[in-house]
Amino acid sequence: MDLQGHGLFANLRAISRGHNWTGAVQLLEQALAKTHSVSERSYGTAIAACDRASLWQQALRFLAHANVPNLILWNATISACSRARRWTTACALLEQMLRTKLWPDVITFNSTMRAFAGTGSSTSRWQAACLLYQQIRESCLHPSIQSISTVTGLCGQGNAWHAALAFLNDATEESVPIDAACYSSVLVSCARSRRWQRSLQIFWGFADKISPDLVCFNAAISACERGGDWISALSLLQKLHSYCLQPDRITLNAIISACEKGSQWHAAVAMLSLPGTAEQLRKSHAGPPCVMEGMHADAITFTAVLSACAKSSMWQDALHTLQRLRHHHMRPGPLHIATVLDACAPDGSRRRSSIVSKLVTSLQESIRCMLQQREGINAMESPRTQAKCQEITKHIVAGMECLSRHTTACERQGLEALFDKIVYQPVLERLNCLIAEADAVAREAILRDGQLEELYGFGARYTSKALVDLGLSASDPSWSAMAQKLTRQALWSRSWQRKNAGLWPARASAQTLVVWCSYEIYDESGLVCENEGKLFYSASKTDATEAGEAPGLSELLLASVFVEHDRSMHAERHALLEVASRVERIRTGSRDVHGYVRLYAVHTPCISCLAVFCQFRSLFPQVILHVQFDDWSATREALVETGGRHSNFA
């Protein structure tokens, strides 16, 4: 095979056209090994092959060998790094281009922005994308449709709906053509920021301007799912057919989940075409059950249907759905079995003992299987494996939490030892490192190493254990009774609660959460700051922005962990930020102060809040932090007993 001049280029192009990317890379390596001269066109073809195959290291090597100020070669190399999610390398290449007076074009910036997808914290993703977008403007370049699509997509990942909407408006004003992908990103960011009504407004606003694709419809239906608006979800499904589009599995799952959250168990079950439910679906005006004809359900589909049945105490339908899952040749996970188990024995009793006993045995086997599966996976291998580990861990934690309600400590002793080894201890080790580490850069590395981002939370039982192991549990929780009373009174007075007339959601959400916090902080001179007790609520980024709050040093140091969505606005973090900010304004040295902080939450703190607690302890090692909480189910039951009513909406 010719390895020189035009012959090499022709061979590289022929191999690449056959999608044999690795073969093209190996051919150029052979040519370089024999010290043959290689043209820029040959380098460009080989680096493009590296891009397609995510061989970013080979692309860097080829670029170094070429050693020419060729913009096409540099763009292809950056694109290869971006495809492999090597954002630090992509940014370094961009900076090197600027130093060598090789001026980047819009393609360069777009490729660099793409590197941030799925890497780093949610805040760093979209903010870094914003800075790159600003550089496009400063370089007197015109953003392309790919620029808008990429930056709005990253804003969507970070729940920065206000930024995504601003970029969309900027593109409209500059007459930049906008495609369906841009709108989809804005819809997703609004929905994930719990502004699902705004998401629907945007959808209906552009539906007549451009022809929305299936991704747009799925984003709008997912927004309905977030708000439990099952009627709007089914209306969108009918609209989807009018555009001659065919729904896919994502559509099916979003609609069933919307029905589940809207307490429409009959509609959710009918979407699976279970026998005997079509008439119920028609009576509910939910639309014909045949709209998803020919669709194949997956594990997510069955999870939503099982949850809908369990919430409505339809344990027989839940059992039937569990059997259907097995008939679809899918193995039920701990989350599926736990949902059915709670439906059969909602109070943890042994009624329907034979069924409950079989379900407990199945749950134990399923948890053990998933723990062994998780042990054999390297979560940091790729973003895909990290997402897989996150899903596995979610099932495991839900299963262990359910087992604690239905079994004795002796019955689950073996499983708890395995859970401790594979899930609990690795995370606890990192949380302890956050407490012990005084260097902010080192703490940031711990927060971004992926182990914490894998876990939504430990569940109520293991969160209590973690607080004890981390030294954050109150030895004398007498103050928690007063905090509990005040927070529950606050829940009644919230505007969300007044609108919903005493209905309490099955799962805690941002608008229902409240935290009580008191503190006394001293230094060698005496009292620095104090508060006998204050209530804190979750807020949004725009709430903070509109209030004119500038992030201080403490806010940057008490970083949140991105798990599925941005958690920086959780009430627990707000409470500790106030303490840290007050100390910061008065004193320059935070490690010399001492005192106490008491914090009570009406719900189980998530992994991000646990990380914030540990960072606070690292900032103020001599300040005692005591945390108490009630599981949301206990808070909800207490509120119902005082005159409220259950709501299955979540």
C-alpha positions in Angstrom: 0.0 0.0 0.0 1.3 3.4 -1.0 2.3 5.4 2.2 3.6 8.5 0.5 2.2 11.7 -1.0 -1.0 11.6 -2.9 -1.2 7.8 -2.7 -1.3 8.0 1.1 -4.1 10.6 1.0 -6.1 8.5 -1.5 -5.8 5.4 0.7 -6.7 7.3 3.9 -9.8 8.7 2.2 -10.9 5.3 0.8 -10.5 3.7 4.3 -12.4 6.5 5.9 -15.3 6.3 3.4 -15.7 2.7 4.6 -16.0 4.0 8.1 -12.9 2.1 9.2 -11.7 4.9 11.4 -9.2 2.9 13.3 -7.7 1.6 10.0 -7.1 5.1 8.8 -5.4 6.0 12.0 -3.2 3.0 11.9 -2.2 3.7 8.3 -1.0 7.2 9.1 0.9 5.8 12.1 2.7 3.4 9.7 3.6 6.2 7.4 5.0 8.3 10.3 6.9 5.3 11.6 8.7 5.0 8.2 9.4 8.8 8.3 7.5 9.4 5.1 6.5 13.0 4.2 2.8 13.5 5.0 0.6 16.2 3.4 -1.8 18.4 5.4 -4.7 16.8 3.6 -3.5 13.4 4.9 -3.2 14.7 8.4 -6.7 16.2 8.1 -8.2 13.0 7.0 -6.6 11.0 9.8 -7.5 13.5 12.5 -11.1 13.5 11.2 -11.0 9.7 11.7 -9.7 10.2 15.2 -12.6 12.5 15.8 -15.1 9.8 14.7 -13.5 7.1 16.7 -12.9 9.3 19.9 -9.2 8.7 19.6 -8.3 12.1 21.0 -4.7 11.2 22.1 -3.8 10.1 18.5 -5.4 13.3 17.2 -3.1 15.3 19.5 -0.1 13.3 18.3 -0.9 13.9 14.6 -1.4 17.6 15.2 2.0 17.8 16.9 3.6 15.9 14.0 1.9 18.3 11.4 3.1 21.4 13.3 1.4 23.7 10.9 -1.0 26.7 11.6 -3.9 25.0 9.7 -7.3 25.9 11.2 -9.0 22.8 9.8 -6.5 20.5 11.6 -6.9 22.3 14.9 -10.7 22.3 14.7 -10.7 18.5 14.0 -8.4 17.9 17.0 -10.5 20.0 19.3 -13.6 18.1 18.0 -11.9 14.8 18.8 -11.2 16.0 22.3 -14.8 17.2 22.7 -16.2 13.9 21.5 -14.1 12.2 24.3 -15.3 14.8 26.8 -11.8 16.0 27.4 -12.8 19.6 28.0 -9.6 20.7 29.7 -7.6 19.6 26.6 -10.0 21.2 24.2 -9.8 24.5 26.2 -6.0 24.3 26.3 -5.9 23.9 22.5 -8.2 26.9 22.1 -5.9 29.0 24.3 -2.8 27.8 22.4 -4.4 28.9 19.1 -4.9 32.4 20.5 -1.3 32.6 21.7 0.0 31.5 18.3 -2.1 34.1 16.5 -4.2 31.3 14.8 -7.6 32.9 15.1 -10.4 30.5 15.8 -13.7 30.5 13.9 -17.2 29.7 15.0 -16.6 26.0 14.4 -13.7 26.1 16.9 -15.8 27.6 19.6 -18.7 25.3 18.9 -16.4 22.2 19.1 -15.0 23.5 22.4 -18.4 24.1 23.9 -19.5 20.5 23.1 -16.7 19.2 25.3 -18.6 20.4 28.4 -21.5 18.1 27.8 -21.6 15.5 30.6 -18.5 16.8 32.5 -18.0 18.8 35.6 -20.7 20.3 37.8 -23.9 21.7 36.3 -22.8 25.2 37.1 -19.4 24.9 35.4 -20.9 23.4 32.3 -23.3 26.2 31.3 -21.2 29.0 32.7 -18.2 27.9 30.7 -20.4 27.6 27.6 -21.6 31.2 28.3 -18.0 32.5 28.4 -17.2 30.8 25.1 -20.3 32.2 23.5 -19.3 35.6 24.7 -15.9 35.1 23.1 -17.6 34.4 19.8 -19.2 37.8 20.1 -16.0 39.5 21.2 -14.2 38.0 18.2 -16.6 39.7 15.9 -18.0 36.3 14.7 -21.6 35.5 14.1 -23.0 32.7 16.2 -24.3 29.8 14.1 -27.4 27.6 14.7 -25.0 25.1 16.2 -23.7 27.7 18.7 -27.2 28.4 19.9 -28.1 24.7 20.0 -25.0 23.8 22.0 -25.1 26.6 24.5 -28.9 26.2 25.2 -28.3 22.4 25.5 -25.7 23.0 28.2 -27.9 25.5 30.0 -30.6 22.8 29.9 -28.3 20.4 31.6 -27.6 22.9 34.3 -31.3 23.9 34.8 -30.3 27.5 33.8 -33.6 28.1 32.1 -33.2 31.9 32.3 -29.9 31.8 30.5 -31.2 29.3 27.8 -34.1 31.7 27.2 -31.8 34.7 27.0 -29.7 33.0 24.3 -32.8 32.1 22.4 -34.0 35.7 22.5 -30.5 36.9 21.5 -30.6 34.5 18.4 -34.1 35.8 17.5 -33.0 39.4 17.7 -29.9 38.7 15.6 -32.0 36.8 13.0 -30.0 33.6 13.6 -32.0 30.7 12.3 -33.2 28.5 15.2 -33.9 24.8 14.8 -36.1 22.5 16.9 -33.0 21.4 18.9 -32.6 24.9 20.4 -36.3 25.0 21.4 -36.0 21.5 22.9 -33.1 22.6 25.1 -35.1 25.5 26.4 -38.1 23.4 27.0 -36.0 20.8 29.0 -34.3 23.5 31.1 -37.6 25.1 32.0 -39.1 21.8 32.9 -36.1 20.6 35.0 -36.2 23.9 36.8 -39.8 23.2 37.8 -41.2 25.8 35.4 -43.1 23.3 33.4 -46.0 25.8 32.6 -43.4 28.1 31.1 -42.1 25.2 29.0 -45.6 24.6 27.6 -46.0 28.3 26.8 -42.8 28.3 24.9 -43.8 25.2 23.0 -47.2 26.5 21.9 -45.5 29.8 21.0 -43.1 28.3 18.5 -45.2 25.4 17.3 -46.7 27.5 14.5 -43.4 29.2 13.5 -41.4 26.0 12.9 -42.4 22.4 12.5 -41.6 20.8 15.9 -39.9 17.4 15.7 -40.4 14.4 17.9 -37.7 15.6 20.3 -39.6 18.9 20.8 -42.8 17.0 21.5 -41.0 14.7 23.9 -39.6 17.7 25.8 -43.0 19.3 26.1 -44.6 16.0 27.2 -41.8 15.6 29.8 -42.6 19.1 31.1 -46.2 17.9 31.6 -44.8 14.9 33.4 -42.8 17.1 35.8 -46.0 18.9 36.7 -48.3 15.9 36.7 -50.4 17.5 34.0 -51.6 14.2 32.3 -54.4 15.9 30.4 -52.0 18.3 28.6 -49.6 15.3 28.0 -52.3 13.4 26.2 -53.3 16.5 24.3 -49.8 16.8 23.0 -49.8 13.2 22.0 -52.9 13.9 19.8 -51.1 17.0 18.4 -48.1 14.9 17.7 -50.1 12.6 15.4 -51.4 15.7 13.5 -47.8 16.4 12.5 -47.5 12.9 11.0 -45.0 12.0 13.7 -44.8 8.6 15.4 -44.3 8.5 19.2 -41.4 6.5 20.6 -40.6 4.9 23.9 -39.6 8.2 25.4 -43.0 9.6 24.6 -44.7 6.5 26.1 -42.7 6.8 29.3 -43.3 10.5 29.8 -47.1 10.1 29.3 -47.3 7.2 31.7 -45.2 9.1 34.2 -47.5 12.1 33.9 -50.5 9.9 34.5 -48.8 8.4 37.5 -48.0 11.8 39.0 -51.6 12.9 38.2 -53.0 9.9 40.2 -54.5 8.4 37.0 -53.5 4.8 37.6 -56.1 3.5 35.2 -54.8 5.6 32.4 -51.2 4.6 33.2 -52.1 0.9 33.2 -54.2 1.3 30.0 -51.2 2.6 28.2 -49.7 -0.8 28.6 -52.9 -2.3 27.0 -53.6 -4.4 30.1 -56.9 -6.3 29.8 -60.0 -4.8 31.3 -58.9 -1.2 31.4 -59.9 0.3 28.1 -63.3 1.2 29.3 -61.9 2.9 32.4 -59.6 4.9 30.2 -62.4 6.1 28.0 -64.4 7.1 31.0 -61.5 9.2 32.3 -61.5 11.1 28.9 -57.8 10.2 28.7 -58.1 9.3 25.0 -58.1 6.0 23.2 -55.8 3.3 24.6 -54.6 2.5 21.1 -52.5 5.7 20.6 -49.3 3.8 21.6 -50.2 0.7 19.7 -47.1 -1.3 18.7 -44.8 0.4 21.3 -42.6 -1.8 23.4 -42.4 -0.9 27.1 -39.1 -0.9 29.0 -38.1 -0.9 32.7 -38.9 2.9 33.0 -42.4 2.3 31.7 -43.1 -0.3 34.2 -41.6 1.7 37.0 -44.1 4.5 36.4 -47.1 2.2 36.1 -46.2 0.3 39.3 -45.8 3.6 41.1 -49.2 4.8 39.9 -50.9 1.5 41.1 -49.1 1.7 44.4 -50.1 5.3 45.1 -53.7 4.4 44.5 -53.4 1.3 46.8 -54.2 -0.9 43.8 -51.9 -3.7 45.0 -53.5 -6.3 42.8 -52.9 -4.2 39.7 -49.3 -3.6 40.9 -48.8 -7.4 41.2 -50.3 -7.9 37.7 -48.0 -5.3 36.2 -45.0 -6.9 37.9 -45.9 -10.2 36.3 -46.2 -8.4 32.9 -42.7 -7.1 33.4 -41.4 -10.6 33.7 -43.4 -11.7 30.7 -41.6 -9.0 28.7 -38.4 -10.9 29.5 -37.2 -8.1 31.8 -35.8 -8.8 35.3 -37.6 -6.6 37.9 -35.2 -4.4 39.8 -35.3 -3.6 43.5 -37.3 -0.4 42.8 -40.0 -2.3 41.0 -40.3 -5.0 43.7 -40.1 -2.4 46.5 -43.0 -0.4 45.0 -45.2 -3.5 44.9 -44.2 -4.6 48.4 -45.1 -1.2 49.8 -48.5 -1.4 48.0 -49.2 -4.8 49.5 -48.2 -3.9 53.0 -48.3 -0.1 53.2 -47.8 0.0 57.0 -45.1 -2.6 57.1 -47.5 -5.2 58.4 -47.5 -8.8 57.4 -51.0 -8.7 56.0 -51.2 -10.8 52.8 -48.3 -12.6 54.4 -47.7 -15.2 51.7 -47.4 -12.5 49.0 -45.3 -10.2 51.2 -43.0 -13.0 52.1 -42.4 -13.9 48.4 -41.8 -10.3 47.5 -39.3 -9.8 50.4 -37.3 -12.8 49.2 -37.4 -11.5 45.6 -36.3 -8.1 46.8 -33.4 -9.5 48.7 -32.2 -11.5 45.7 -32.6 -8.5 43.4 -30.6 -6.2 45.7 -27.9 -8.7 46.0 -27.7 -9.2 42.3 -27.5 -5.4 41.6 -24.9 -4.9 44.3 -22.7 -7.6 42.7 -23.3 -5.9 39.3 -22.3 -2.5 40.7 -19.2 -3.9 42.2 -17.9 -5.0 38.8 -18.4 -1.7 37.0 -15.9 1.2 36.9 -18.2 4.2 37.0 -15.5 6.6 35.7 -14.9 4.6 32.5 -17.3 6.8 30.5 -20.3 9.1 31.0 -22.5 6.1 29.9 -21.1 3.8 32.6 -21.6 6.6 35.2 -25.2 6.9 34.2 -25.6 3.1 34.4 -24.1 3.1 37.9 -26.4 5.9 38.9 -29.5 3.9 37.8 -28.2 0.8 39.6 -27.5 2.6 42.8 -30.9 4.3 42.8 -32.5 0.8 42.6 -30.3 -0.5 45.4 -31.0 2.4 47.8 -34.7 2.2 47.2 -34.6 -1.5 47.8 -32.6 -1.2 51.1 -35.0 1.5 52.3 -38.0 -0.7 51.7 -36.3 -3.7 53.3 -35.8 -1.7 56.5 -39.6 -1.3 56.7 -40.5 -4.9 56.1 -37.7 -7.0 57.7 -35.7 -7.2 60.9 -32.1 -6.2 61.3 -31.1 -9.9 61.6 -32.9 -10.7 58.3 -31.0 -8.1 56.3 -27.7 -8.4 58.1 -25.8 -9.9 55.2 -27.2 -7.5 52.6 -26.4 -4.5 54.8 -22.7 -5.6 55.0 -22.6 -5.9 51.2 -24.3 -2.5 50.9 -21.9 -0.9 53.3 -18.9 -2.2 51.3 -20.0 -1.3 47.8 -22.2 1.8 48.2 -22.1 3.3 51.7 -18.4 3.2 52.7 -16.9 4.6 49.4 -19.3 7.6 49.6 -18.7 8.1 53.4 -15.0 8.1 52.8 -15.3 11.0 50.3 -17.6 12.9 52.7 -15.0 12.5 55.5 -12.4 13.8 53.1 -14.5 16.9 52.5 -14.5 17.5 56.2 -10.7 16.9 56.6 -9.6 18.7 53.5 -8.8 22.4 54.1 -7.8 23.2 50.5 -10.6 24.4 48.3 -9.1 23.0 45.1 -8.8 19.5 46.7 -12.4 19.7 47.9 -13.5 20.6 44.4 -11.7 17.5 43.0 -13.6 15.3 45.5 -16.9 16.8 44.5 -16.2 16.1 40.8 -14.7 12.6 41.0 -18.1 11.1 40.1 -18.6 9.0 43.2 -20.9 11.5 44.8 -22.8 12.3 41.5 -23.7 8.6 41.3 -26.0 8.8 44.4 -29.3 10.6 44.8 -29.3 10.0 48.5 -28.9 7.3 51.1 -32.6 7.1 52.1 -33.8 8.0 55.6 -32.2 5.1 57.5 -28.7 5.4 56.0 -28.8 9.2 56.0 -29.3 9.1 59.8 -26.4 6.6 60.0 -24.2 8.9 57.9 -24.9 11.9 60.1 -23.8 9.9 63.1 -20.7 8.6 61.4 -19.8 12.1 60.2 -20.2 13.6 63.6 -23.2 15.7 62.5 -26.0 14.1 64.5 -27.3 15.9 67.6 -26.5 14.2 70.9 -29.3 16.2 72.6 -32.0 16.8 70.0 -34.5 18.4 72.4 -34.5 21.5 70.2 -35.8 19.5 67.3 -39.4 19.4 68.7 -39.7 23.1 68.5 -38.1 23.2 65.0 -40.5 20.5 63.9 -43.5 22.4 65.1 -42.4 25.7 63.4 -41.5 24.1 60.1 -44.9 22.3 59.9 -46.7 25.5 60.7 -44.7 27.2 57.9 -45.7 24.5 55.4 -49.3 25.3 56.1 -48.8 29.0 55.4 -46.9 28.5 52.2 -48.6 30.0 49.1 -48.2 26.6 47.3 -50.2 25.0 50.1 -53.0 27.6 50.0 -53.4 27.0 46.3 -53.7 23.2 46.8 -56.2 23.4 49.6 -54.5 21.0 52.1 -53.3 18.4 49.6 -49.9 17.0 50.4 -47.7 15.4 47.7 -46.5 11.9 48.0 -42.9 12.9 47.3 -41.1 16.0 48.6 -40.5 18.7 46.0 -38.8 22.0 46.0 -41.9 24.1 46.7 -42.8 22.0 49.8 -39.4 21.9 51.5 -38.5 24.1 54.5 -35.6 24.1 56.9 -35.2 25.6 60.4 -31.8 26.8 61.5 -30.4 28.5 64.6 -26.8 29.5 65.4 -24.3 31.2 67.8 -20.8 32.0 66.5 -18.0 33.4 68.7 -14.4 34.4 68.3 -11.8 35.4 70.9 -13.5 38.8 71.2 -17.0 37.4 71.9 -20.2 37.0 69.9 -19.8 37.3 66.2 -23.3 36.5 65.0 -26.4 34.6 66.2 -30.0 33.7 65.3 -32.4 32.0 67.6 -34.2 30.3 64.8 -35.0 31.1 61.2 -36.9 29.3 58.4 -35.3 28.8 55.0 -37.0 27.7 51.7 -35.7 26.4 48.4 -35.4 29.0 45.7 -34.4 29.3 42.1 -31.4 30.9 40.4 -33.5 33.7 39.2 -34.9 34.4 42.7 -31.4 35.0 43.8 -30.5 37.0 40.8 -33.5 39.2 41.0 -32.7 39.9 44.7 -29.3 41.2 43.6 -27.3 38.6 45.5 -23.7 38.4 44.4 -21.9 35.1 45.2 -19.4 35.6 48.0 -16.5 33.4 48.9 -18.6 31.2 51.2 -21.0 30.4 48.4 -18.2 29.3 46.1 -16.8 27.1 48.8 -20.1 25.4 49.8 -20.5 23.8 46.4 -23.5 21.6 45.5 -23.4 18.2 43.8 -25.2 17.8 40.5 -27.3 14.7 40.6 -30.0 14.6 37.8 -30.6 18.3 38.4 -29.1 21.4 40.0 -29.3 21.2 43.8 -27.6 24.5 44.6 -30.8 26.1 45.7 -31.8 23.6 48.3 -32.9 25.1 51.6 -30.2 23.4 53.7 -27.5 25.1 51.6 -29.3 28.4 51.9 -29.3 28.2 55.7 -25.6 27.4 56.0 -24.7 30.0 53.4 -26.3 32.7 55.6 -24.1 31.6 58.6 -21.0 31.5 56.5 -21.7 34.8 54.8 -22.3 36.6 58.1 -19.0 35.3 59.5 -17.3 36.2 56.2 -18.5 39.8 56.4 -17.3 40.2 60.0 -14.1 38.1 60.1 -11.3 37.3 57.7 -10.3 34.0 59.4 -13.2 31.5 59.5 -11.2 28.6 61.1 -10.7 30.5 64.4 -14.4 30.9 65.2 -16.4 28.5 67.4 -19.9 27.9 68.5 -22.8 25.8 67.2 -25.3 25.5 64.3 -28.6 23.6 64.6 -30.4 22.6 61.5 -33.7 20.7 61.1 -35.3 19.6 57.8 -38.8 18.3 57.1 -37.4 15.8 54.6 -34.4 13.5 54.2 -31.3 15.5 53.0 -29.9 14.5 49.6 -26.3 13.6 48.9 -25.6 17.2 47.8 -26.8 18.5 51.2 -24.6 16.0 53.0 -21.7 17.3 50.9 -22.6 20.9 51.9 -22.7 19.9 55.6 -19.2 18.4 55.3 -17.8 21.5 53.5 -19.2 23.7 56.2 -17.4 21.6 58.8 -14.2 22.0 56.9 -14.6 25.8 56.7 -15.5 26.1 60.4 -13.8 23.1 62.2 -14.5 24.5 65.7 -18.2 25.1 65.0 -20.4 22.2 66.0 -23.0 21.4 63.3 -26.0 19.3 64.4 -28.5 18.1 61.8 -31.9 16.6 62.5 -34.6 15.6 60.0 -37.9 13.8 59.5 -38.5 11.6 56.5 -41.1 13.4 54.2 -43.5 10.5 54.7 -43.6 11.2 58.5 -44.0 14.9 57.9 -46.8 14.3 55.4 -48.6 12.0 57.8 -48.4 14.5 60.6 -49.8 17.3 58.4 -52.6 15.0 57.3 -53.5 14.2 60.9 -53.9 18.0 61.6 -56.5 18.5 58.9 -54.8 18.0 55.5 -55.5 15.4 52.9 -53.3 13.1 51.0 -52.4 13.9 47.4 -50.8 11.3 45.1 -49.4 14.1 43.0 -45.6 14.1 43.3 
